[in-house]
Amino acid sequence: MRSFSIASTLAILALAVTASAAPAKKESWASGHVGSVDTSARSVVVKQGKHEMTFTLSPDATLTQGATAIQLTDLAADTGKPVKVRYTMNGTTKTADRIEVGAAPAPAPAKAPAAAKAPAKKG
């Protein structure tokens, strides 16, 4: 009976150590515009106004544009397009496992010139 108790205690401790040893990584999302892509380093810079964030792509990262899967070389041609990035922190490194590229923003419509006003009648 005593050996069962010791074995049970050790098993519970082993489970507790295993569960606490690998905390789940918290996923976060960032959005902005594609700033630059380094295909050899597998990294992407996303610009948010004047702020820039650099992401390293995980080996199994998914890149999409709409419903279409794209390659990192395709993303390099999408500079300036809106993008959303799902990533986790590993120390100070942001590791992206999903990048979604949106359509380029539509240009603002040109304003029509104001209609010339007819001269006021003097009367």
C-alpha positions as CSV (number, residue, x, y, z in Angstrom):
1,M,0.0,0.0,0.0
2,R,2.8,2.3,0.8
3,S,4.5,1.8,-2.5
4,F,1.2,2.6,-4.3
5,S,1.1,5.9,-2.3
6,I,4.6,6.8,-3.3
7,A,4.1,5.9,-6.9
8,S,0.9,8.0,-7.0
9,T,2.6,11.0,-5.5
10,L,5.5,10.7,-8.0
11,A,3.1,10.5,-10.9
12,I,1.1,13.5,-9.7
13,L,4.4,15.5,-9.3
14,A,5.5,14.4,-12.8
15,L,2.3,15.7,-14.3
16,A,2.5,18.9,-12.4
17,V,6.0,19.6,-13.6
18,T,5.2,18.7,-17.2
19,A,2.1,21.0,-17.2
20,S,4.0,23.9,-15.8
21,A,7.2,23.4,-17.8
22,A,5.7,24.4,-21.1
23,P,3.3,27.3,-20.7
24,A,1.1,27.9,-23.7
25,K,2.4,30.8,-25.9
26,K,-0.1,33.7,-26.2
27,E,-1.0,34.5,-29.7
28,S,-1.4,38.1,-30.7
29,W,-2.4,40.0,-33.9
30,A,-0.8,43.0,-35.4
31,S,-2.0,45.0,-38.4
32,G,-0.4,47.6,-40.6
33,H,1.1,47.7,-44.1
34,V,3.9,45.6,-45.6
35,G,7.1,47.6,-45.2
36,S,9.7,45.2,-46.5
37,V,10.4,41.5,-46.8
38,D,13.7,39.7,-46.5
39,T,13.2,36.3,-48.2
40,S,16.6,34.9,-47.2
41,A,16.1,35.7,-43.5
42,R,12.3,34.9,-43.7
43,S,11.3,38.1,-42.0
44,V,8.7,40.7,-42.7
45,V,8.5,44.4,-41.5
46,V,5.1,45.7,-40.9
47,K,4.6,49.5,-40.7
48,Q,2.0,51.0,-38.4
49,G,2.3,54.7,-39.1
50,K,5.9,55.6,-38.0
51,H,6.2,52.5,-35.9
52,E,7.7,49.3,-37.4
53,M,7.4,45.7,-36.2
54,T,9.7,42.9,-37.5
55,F,8.4,39.4,-37.6
56,T,10.3,36.2,-38.2
57,L,8.3,33.6,-40.1
58,S,7.9,30.1,-38.6
59,P,8.8,27.2,-40.8
60,D,5.1,26.3,-41.3
61,A,3.8,29.9,-41.6
62,T,0.7,30.4,-43.8
63,L,0.6,33.4,-46.1
64,T,-2.7,34.3,-47.8
65,Q,-4.1,37.0,-50.0
66,G,-7.9,36.7,-49.7
67,A,-8.6,32.9,-50.1
68,T,-5.4,32.3,-52.1
69,A,-2.2,30.9,-50.6
70,I,0.9,32.9,-51.6
71,Q,4.6,32.5,-51.2
72,L,7.0,34.8,-49.4
73,T,8.4,36.0,-52.7
74,D,4.8,37.1,-53.6
75,L,4.6,39.0,-50.3
76,A,7.8,40.9,-51.3
77,A,5.9,42.4,-54.2
78,D,3.0,43.5,-51.9
79,T,4.9,46.4,-50.3
80,G,2.4,49.0,-49.0
81,K,-0.6,46.6,-48.9
82,P,-2.6,46.2,-45.7
83,V,-1.6,43.1,-43.7
84,K,-2.6,41.3,-40.5
85,V,-0.1,39.1,-38.7
86,R,-0.7,36.4,-36.1
87,Y,2.4,35.9,-33.9
88,T,3.8,34.7,-30.7
89,M,6.6,36.1,-28.6
90,N,9.8,34.0,-28.1
91,G,11.9,36.2,-25.8
92,T,12.1,39.4,-27.9
93,T,11.5,37.7,-31.2
94,K,8.0,38.0,-32.8
95,T,7.4,34.7,-34.7
96,A,4.6,34.9,-37.2
97,D,2.7,31.8,-38.2
98,R,0.0,33.5,-40.2
99,I,0.0,36.5,-42.5
100,E,-3.1,37.8,-44.3
101,V,-2.6,40.3,-47.0
102,G,-5.6,42.6,-47.9
103,A,-6.3,44.5,-51.0
104,A,-4.5,47.7,-51.7
105,P,-6.4,50.7,-50.5
106,A,-8.5,52.3,-53.2
107,P,-7.3,55.7,-54.2
108,A,-9.4,58.6,-52.9
109,P,-11.8,59.9,-55.5
110,A,-10.8,63.1,-57.1
111,K,-12.9,66.1,-56.2
112,A,-14.8,67.7,-59.0
113,P,-14.0,71.4,-59.4
114,A,-16.5,73.6,-57.7
115,A,-19.2,75.0,-60.0
116,A,-18.6,78.6,-60.9
117,K,-21.0,80.9,-59.2
118,A,-23.0,83.2,-61.3
119,P,-22.3,86.9,-60.6
120,A,-24.8,88.4,-58.2
121,K,-27.3,90.7,-59.8
122,K,-27.1,94.3,-58.8
123,G,-30.4,95.8,-58.5
